[in-house]
């Protein structure tokens, strides 16, 4: 019986809760209020966010979360004047995606960490009994009183990035690896590279890690690289990705390309720089 009970114990539905960190009443109320708004986004056709002039680091953090959750967004603006971000909602897809809706909902706590912003969402509520299409509009801004449970700053977005940075520090080279990278404005969007490589003689490259993304996001990412026209971009691409299946052709971008399996090797990056 004990062996039978232990079978498939690793599955989430078979996990047994043994202890948990008890939240404070205030934290519980904040999470409840936040979840009420997050639920609205499941019916969103699109969301337009106006991120007013803020600290540049807040923009970077916001765009990193856009990338982390794989949201399809169109971005206009600059650091000095602010950005307008239009995000496709789950109701705009050919088939409503629960996973995409969840990722969009998880983006809201990241937005709450930006000092000054406002958003407007066009919603597609459930059909009426007579099947006539219905529309609704939802607005929110930085004075809403909602509280984020996300930390405001995180040095690395993934263990892959952290491990690469650690290996770089042990590499004998004049090239300096920087984490804080300037935004790269491109038509209709903005790129937030993962790292910047700087040489004492003035040369510099930006490094973008292309890891485990969905096909539609891969297509968008490579389109961004093409639009940028920049020749100092290095793409570190996972060999696990099915680029051909996503309709992506690496030879159509000007960027230098480094392929990796499970980890990014600094000497491979240096080799492509010196090639």
C-alpha contacts under 8 A as a table, 3 or more apart, distances in Angstrom:
res1	aa1	res2	aa2	distance
1	X	4	X	5.06
1	X	5	X	6.05
2	X	5	X	5.04
2	X	6	X	6.20
3	X	6	X	5.09
3	X	7	X	6.45
4	X	7	X	5.37
5	X	9	X	7.65
6	X	9	X	5.29
8	X	11	X	5.66
8	X	14	X	7.18
9	X	12	X	7.92
9	X	14	X	5.42
9	X	15	X	6.30
10	X	14	X	6.90
10	X	15	X	6.75
11	X	14	X	5.39
11	X	15	X	6.54
12	X	15	X	5.28
17	X	20	X	7.64
23	X	27	X	6.07
23	X	28	X	6.17
24	X	27	X	5.20
24	X	28	X	6.23
25	X	28	X	5.12
25	X	29	X	6.24
26	X	29	X	5.20
26	X	30	X	6.26
27	X	30	X	5.08
27	X	31	X	6.23
28	X	31	X	5.19
28	X	32	X	6.14
29	X	32	X	5.03
29	X	33	X	6.14
30	X	33	X	5.25
30	X	34	X	6.13
30	X	146	X	6.68
30	X	147	X	5.92
30	X	148	X	7.95
31	X	34	X	5.04
31	X	35	X	6.09
31	X	147	X	7.74
31	X	149	X	7.74
32	X	35	X	5.16
32	X	36	X	6.49
33	X	36	X	5.34
33	X	37	X	6.95
33	X	146	X	6.97
34	X	37	X	5.46
34	X	38	X	6.24
34	X	109	X	7.97
34	X	146	X	6.19
34	X	147	X	7.29
34	X	148	X	7.91
35	X	38	X	4.83
35	X	39	X	6.11
36	X	39	X	5.44
36	X	40	X	7.05
37	X	40	X	5.36
37	X	41	X	7.23
38	X	41	X	5.54
38	X	42	X	7.53
38	X	105	X	4.82
38	X	106	X	7.53
38	X	108	X	7.01
39	X	42	X	5.74
39	X	105	X	7.07
40	X	43	X	5.98
40	X	44	X	7.07
41	X	44	X	4.90
41	X	89	X	7.36
41	X	101	X	6.79
41	X	104	X	6.97
41	X	105	X	6.08
41	X	121	X	7.90
41	X	123	X	7.78
42	X	89	X	7.58
42	X	90	X	6.34
42	X	91	X	7.40
42	X	98	X	7.63
42	X	101	X	4.97
42	X	102	X	7.32
42	X	104	X	7.88
42	X	105	X	7.37
43	X	89	X	7.49
43	X	90	X	6.76
43	X	91	X	5.70
43	X	123	X	5.41
43	X	124	X	5.38
43	X	125	X	6.10
44	X	47	X	6.97
44	X	89	X	4.86
44	X	90	X	6.19
44	X	91	X	5.56
44	X	92	X	7.56
44	X	121	X	6.28
44	X	122	X	5.74
44	X	123	X	4.25
44	X	124	X	6.07
45	X	88	X	6.36
45	X	89	X	4.45
45	X	90	X	6.30
45	X	91	X	4.62
45	X	92	X	4.69
45	X	121	X	7.41
45	X	122	X	5.55
45	X	123	X	5.42
45	X	124	X	6.27
46	X	86	X	6.92
46	X	87	X	5.58
46	X	88	X	4.59
46	X	89	X	4.50
46	X	91	X	7.86
46	X	92	X	6.96
46	X	121	X	5.83
46	X	122	X	5.60
46	X	123	X	7.38
47	X	85	X	7.97
47	X	86	X	5.68
47	X	87	X	5.14
47	X	88	X	6.63
47	X	89	X	6.70
47	X	119	X	6.79
47	X	120	X	5.75
47	X	121	X	4.28
47	X	122	X	6.47
48	X	84	X	6.94
48	X	85	X	5.65
48	X	86	X	4.43
48	X	87	X	6.39
48	X	119	X	5.49
48	X	120	X	5.32
48	X	121	X	6.34
49	X	84	X	5.67
49	X	85	X	4.98
49	X	86	X	6.32
49	X	117	X	7.06
49	X	118	X	5.80
49	X	119	X	4.26
49	X	120	X	6.61
50	X	82	X	7.47
50	X	83	X	5.98
50	X	84	X	4.63
50	X	85	X	6.43
50	X	117	X	5.51
50	X	118	X	5.28
50	X	119	X	6.10
51	X	54	X	7.52
51	X	82	X	5.56
51	X	83	X	5.17
51	X	84	X	6.24
51	X	85	X	7.71
51	X	114	X	7.79
51	X	116	X	6.34
51	X	117	X	4.46
51	X	118	X	6.71
52	X	81	X	6.87
52	X	82	X	4.54
52	X	83	X	6.56
52	X	116	X	5.58
52	X	117	X	5.56
53	X	79	X	6.83
53	X	80	X	6.24
53	X	81	X	5.36
53	X	82	X	4.47
53	X	83	X	7.89
53	X	116	X	7.32
54	X	58	X	6.75
54	X	59	X	7.29
54	X	79	X	7.71
54	X	82	X	7.09
54	X	114	X	7.44
54	X	115	X	6.49
54	X	116	X	6.67
55	X	58	X	5.50
55	X	59	X	7.10
56	X	59	X	5.28
56	X	60	X	6.50
56	X	79	X	6.31
57	X	60	X	5.09
57	X	61	X	6.26
58	X	61	X	5.16
58	X	62	X	6.17
58	X	113	X	7.49
58	X	114	X	5.76
58	X	115	X	7.90
59	X	62	X	5.02
59	X	63	X	6.12
59	X	79	X	7.85
59	X	114	X	7.54
60	X	63	X	5.20
60	X	64	X	6.07
60	X	183	X	7.37
60	X	192	X	6.66
61	X	64	X	5.09
61	X	65	X	6.43
61	X	110	X	7.88
61	X	153	X	7.28
62	X	65	X	5.27
62	X	66	X	6.45
62	X	110	X	6.25
62	X	111	X	6.45
62	X	114	X	7.57
63	X	66	X	4.88
63	X	67	X	6.30
63	X	192	X	6.84
64	X	67	X	5.07
64	X	68	X	5.97
64	X	157	X	7.75
64	X	192	X	6.92
65	X	68	X	4.74
65	X	69	X	6.06
65	X	107	X	6.65
65	X	110	X	6.83
66	X	69	X	5.57
66	X	70	X	6.16
66	X	71	X	5.56
66	X	73	X	7.83
66	X	107	X	7.11
67	X	70	X	5.02
67	X	71	X	6.56
68	X	157	X	7.72
69	X	103	X	5.47
69	X	104	X	7.31
69	X	106	X	7.88
69	X	107	X	7.26
70	X	103	X	7.63
70	X	213	X	7.15
70	X	214	X	7.41
70	X	217	X	6.28
71	X	87	X	6.90
71	X	88	X	7.45
71	X	100	X	7.62
71	X	103	X	7.43
71	X	104	X	6.87
71	X	217	X	7.80
72	X	87	X	5.75
72	X	88	X	5.67
72	X	217	X	7.20
73	X	85	X	6.47
73	X	86	X	5.39
73	X	87	X	4.26
73	X	88	X	6.30
73	X	189	X	7.69
74	X	85	X	5.74
74	X	86	X	5.07
74	X	87	X	6.49
74	X	188	X	5.46
74	X	189	X	5.43
75	X	83	X	6.73
75	X	84	X	5.77
75	X	85	X	4.58
75	X	86	X	6.43
75	X	188	X	5.08
75	X	189	X	3.99
75	X	190	X	6.34
76	X	83	X	5.55
76	X	84	X	5.26
76	X	85	X	6.60
76	X	187	X	7.46
76	X	188	X	5.41
76	X	189	X	5.82
76	X	190	X	7.65
77	X	81	X	6.71
77	X	82	X	5.74
77	X	83	X	4.34
77	X	84	X	6.27
78	X	81	X	5.69
78	X	82	X	5.47
78	X	83	X	5.93
78	X	185	X	7.20
79	X	82	X	5.40
79	X	83	X	7.31
88	X	92	X	6.33
88	X	93	X	7.92
89	X	92	X	5.46
89	X	93	X	7.30
89	X	101	X	7.15
89	X	104	X	7.48
90	X	93	X	5.61
90	X	96	X	5.48
90	X	97	X	5.74
90	X	98	X	7.48
90	X	100	X	6.10
90	X	101	X	5.31
91	X	95	X	7.86
91	X	96	X	5.62
91	X	97	X	7.96
91	X	123	X	7.83
91	X	124	X	6.64
92	X	96	X	7.56
93	X	96	X	5.77
93	X	97	X	7.38
97	X	100	X	5.23
97	X	101	X	6.18
98	X	101	X	5.02
98	X	102	X	6.16
99	X	102	X	5.06
99	X	103	X	6.27
100	X	103	X	5.03
100	X	104	X	6.16
101	X	104	X	5.06
101	X	105	X	6.19
102	X	105	X	5.04
102	X	106	X	6.19
103	X	106	X	5.04
103	X	107	X	6.43
104	X	107	X	5.18
104	X	108	X	7.21
105	X	108	X	5.72
106	X	109	X	6.42
106	X	110	X	7.70
107	X	110	X	5.37
107	X	111	X	6.60
108	X	111	X	5.06
108	X	112	X	6.42
109	X	112	X	5.11
109	X	113	X	6.95
109	X	147	X	7.57
109	X	148	X	4.72
109	X	149	X	6.68
109	X	150	X	6.24
110	X	113	X	5.53
110	X	114	X	7.49
110	X	148	X	7.11
110	X	150	X	6.52
111	X	114	X	5.53
112	X	115	X	7.58
112	X	142	X	6.82
112	X	146	X	7.32
112	X	147	X	6.83
112	X	148	X	5.77
113	X	148	X	6.71
113	X	150	X	7.88
113	X	152	X	6.21
114	X	117	X	6.90
114	X	142	X	7.77
115	X	142	X	6.79
116	X	141	X	7.79
116	X	142	X	5.58
117	X	141	X	5.65
117	X	142	X	5.31
118	X	139	X	7.53
118	X	140	X	5.77
118	X	141	X	3.93
118	X	142	X	6.21
119	X	139	X	5.64
119	X	140	X	5.35
119	X	141	X	6.08
120	X	137	X	7.01
120	X	138	X	5.71
120	X	139	X	4.47
120	X	140	X	6.66
121	X	137	X	5.68
121	X	138	X	5.05
121	X	139	X	6.30
122	X	135	X	7.18
122	X	136	X	6.03
122	X	137	X	4.80
122	X	138	X	6.60
123	X	135	X	5.80
123	X	136	X	5.01
123	X	137	X	5.81
123	X	138	X	7.33
124	X	133	X	7.99
124	X	134	X	6.35
124	X	135	X	5.15
124	X	136	X	6.52
125	X	134	X	6.21
125	X	135	X	6.35
125	X	136	X	7.03
126	X	134	X	7.56
127	X	130	X	7.79
127	X	131	X	5.37
127	X	132	X	6.48
127	X	133	X	5.98
127	X	134	X	6.57
128	X	131	X	5.11
128	X	132	X	5.99
128	X	133	X	7.22
128	X	134	X	7.35
129	X	132	X	7.72
140	X	144	X	6.51
141	X	144	X	5.65
142	X	145	X	7.44
151	X	154	X	7.09
154	X	157	X	6.96
155	X	179	X	7.81
156	X	159	X	7.40
156	X	161	X	6.19
156	X	162	X	5.86
157	X	161	X	6.84
157	X	162	X	7.95
158	X	161	X	5.40
158	X	162	X	6.44
159	X	162	X	4.94
159	X	163	X	5.91
160	X	163	X	5.29
160	X	164	X	6.22
160	X	263	X	6.71
160	X	264	X	7.75
161	X	164	X	5.14
161	X	165	X	6.21
161	X	194	X	7.91
162	X	165	X	5.20
162	X	166	X	6.23
163	X	166	X	5.08
163	X	167	X	6.26
163	X	263	X	7.87
164	X	167	X	5.14
164	X	168	X	6.15
164	X	263	X	7.27
164	X	264	X	5.94
164	X	265	X	7.13
164	X	266	X	7.34
165	X	168	X	5.04
165	X	169	X	6.42
165	X	177	X	7.55
166	X	169	X	5.37
166	X	170	X	6.94
167	X	170	X	5.31
167	X	171	X	6.56
167	X	265	X	7.65
167	X	266	X	6.93
168	X	171	X	5.04
168	X	177	X	7.36
168	X	266	X	5.81
171	X	266	X	7.15
173	X	176	X	7.79
174	X	199	X	6.22
174	X	200	X	7.07
175	X	197	X	6.11
175	X	198	X	5.49
175	X	199	X	4.70
175	X	200	X	7.37
176	X	197	X	5.52
176	X	198	X	5.13
176	X	199	X	6.34
177	X	195	X	6.73
177	X	196	X	5.87
177	X	197	X	4.82
177	X	198	X	6.68
178	X	181	X	7.02
178	X	195	X	5.70
178	X	196	X	5.01
178	X	197	X	6.24
178	X	198	X	7.63
179	X	194	X	6.84
179	X	195	X	5.02
179	X	196	X	6.52
180	X	195	X	7.08
180	X	196	X	7.54
181	X	192	X	7.14
181	X	193	X	6.51
181	X	194	X	7.28
181	X	195	X	6.24
181	X	196	X	5.97
181	X	206	X	7.91
182	X	192	X	7.28
182	X	193	X	8.00
183	X	190	X	6.55
183	X	191	X	5.85
183	X	192	X	5.21
183	X	193	X	7.40
184	X	190	X	5.56
184	X	191	X	4.92
184	X	192	X	6.49
184	X	193	X	7.88
184	X	228	X	7.82
185	X	189	X	6.52
185	X	190	X	4.47
185	X	191	X	6.39
185	X	228	X	7.67
186	X	189	X	5.40
186	X	190	X	5.40
186	X	191	X	7.31
186	X	224	X	7.10
186	X	227	X	6.39
186	X	228	X	5.39
187	X	190	X	7.72
187	X	227	X	6.93
187	X	228	X	7.81
189	X	224	X	7.48
190	X	224	X	7.98
191	X	224	X	7.39
193	X	196	X	7.42
193	X	206	X	6.18
193	X	207	X	5.92
193	X	208	X	5.01
194	X	206	X	7.55
194	X	207	X	5.87
194	X	208	X	5.20
194	X	209	X	6.65
195	X	206	X	5.77
195	X	207	X	4.99
195	X	208	X	6.81
196	X	204	X	7.09
196	X	205	X	5.77
196	X	206	X	4.32
196	X	207	X	5.89
197	X	204	X	5.40
197	X	205	X	5.05
197	X	206	X	6.06
197	X	207	X	7.37
198	X	202	X	6.91
198	X	203	X	6.06
198	X	204	X	4.44
198	X	205	X	6.68
199	X	202	X	5.57
199	X	203	X	5.28
199	X	204	X	6.14
200	X	203	X	7.36
204	X	232	X	6.96
205	X	232	X	4.74
205	X	233	X	5.71
205	X	234	X	6.85
206	X	232	X	6.34
206	X	233	X	5.03
206	X	234	X	6.13
207	X	233	X	6.03
207	X	234	X	4.81
207	X	235	X	6.05
207	X	236	X	7.25
208	X	233	X	7.37
208	X	234	X	6.22
208	X	235	X	5.08
208	X	236	X	6.26
209	X	235	X	5.94
209	X	236	X	4.79
209	X	237	X	6.25
210	X	213	X	7.46
210	X	235	X	6.71
210	X	236	X	5.84
210	X	237	X	4.72
210	X	238	X	6.35
211	X	236	X	7.99
211	X	237	X	6.19
211	X	238	X	5.32
211	X	241	X	7.51
212	X	238	X	7.47
212	X	240	X	7.96
212	X	241	X	6.87
213	X	217	X	6.22
213	X	218	X	6.31
213	X	241	X	7.89
214	X	217	X	5.32
214	X	218	X	6.23
215	X	218	X	5.04
215	X	219	X	6.32
215	X	243	X	7.69
215	X	245	X	7.61
215	X	246	X	4.71
216	X	219	X	5.22
216	X	220	X	6.33
216	X	246	X	7.03
217	X	220	X	4.98
217	X	221	X	6.01
218	X	221	X	5.09
218	X	222	X	6.25
218	X	243	X	7.57
218	X	246	X	6.91
218	X	248	X	7.29
219	X	222	X	5.46
219	X	223	X	6.15
219	X	246	X	6.59
219	X	247	X	6.95
219	X	248	X	5.99
220	X	223	X	5.01
220	X	224	X	6.22
221	X	224	X	5.11
221	X	225	X	6.47
222	X	225	X	5.02
222	X	226	X	6.25
222	X	248	X	7.20
222	X	250	X	7.97
222	X	253	X	7.32
223	X	226	X	5.09
223	X	227	X	6.16
224	X	227	X	5.11
224	X	228	X	6.15
225	X	228	X	5.23
225	X	229	X	6.87
225	X	230	X	7.52
225	X	253	X	6.58
225	X	254	X	7.86
225	X	255	X	7.47
226	X	229	X	5.67
226	X	252	X	7.42
226	X	253	X	5.29
226	X	254	X	7.04
229	X	254	X	7.02
230	X	233	X	6.39
230	X	254	X	7.08
230	X	255	X	7.40
231	X	254	X	5.73
231	X	255	X	5.79
231	X	256	X	7.94
232	X	255	X	6.74
232	X	256	X	7.79
233	X	254	X	7.86
233	X	255	X	4.92
233	X	256	X	6.35
234	X	255	X	5.47
234	X	256	X	4.73
234	X	257	X	5.77
234	X	258	X	7.33
235	X	255	X	6.53
235	X	256	X	6.18
235	X	257	X	4.86
235	X	258	X	6.11
236	X	257	X	6.02
236	X	258	X	4.70
236	X	259	X	5.72
236	X	260	X	6.83
236	X	264	X	7.44
237	X	241	X	7.79
237	X	257	X	7.16
237	X	258	X	6.17
237	X	259	X	4.91
237	X	260	X	6.14
238	X	241	X	5.83
238	X	259	X	5.87
238	X	260	X	5.08
238	X	261	X	5.78
238	X	262	X	7.63
239	X	242	X	7.95
239	X	259	X	6.12
239	X	260	X	5.88
239	X	261	X	5.55
240	X	261	X	7.12
242	X	245	X	5.30
242	X	246	X	6.44
243	X	246	X	5.01
243	X	247	X	6.29
243	X	248	X	5.12
243	X	249	X	7.12
244	X	247	X	5.04
244	X	248	X	5.58
244	X	249	X	6.91
245	X	248	X	7.55
249	X	252	X	5.72
249	X	253	X	7.93
250	X	253	X	6.00
251	X	254	X	7.63
256	X	272	X	6.79
256	X	273	X	7.87
257	X	272	X	7.45
258	X	268	X	6.81
258	X	269	X	6.65
258	X	272	X	7.13
260	X	263	X	6.13
260	X	264	X	5.66
260	X	265	X	7.68
261	X	264	X	7.57
264	X	268	X	7.73
265	X	268	X	5.47
265	X	269	X	6.90
266	X	269	X	5.16
266	X	270	X	6.32
267	X	270	X	4.96
267	X	271	X	5.97
268	X	271	X	5.02
268	X	272	X	6.41
269	X	272	X	5.40
269	X	273	X	6.37
270	X	273	X	5.07
270	X	274	X	6.27
271	X	274	X	5.27
271	X	275	X	6.07
272	X	275	X	5.02
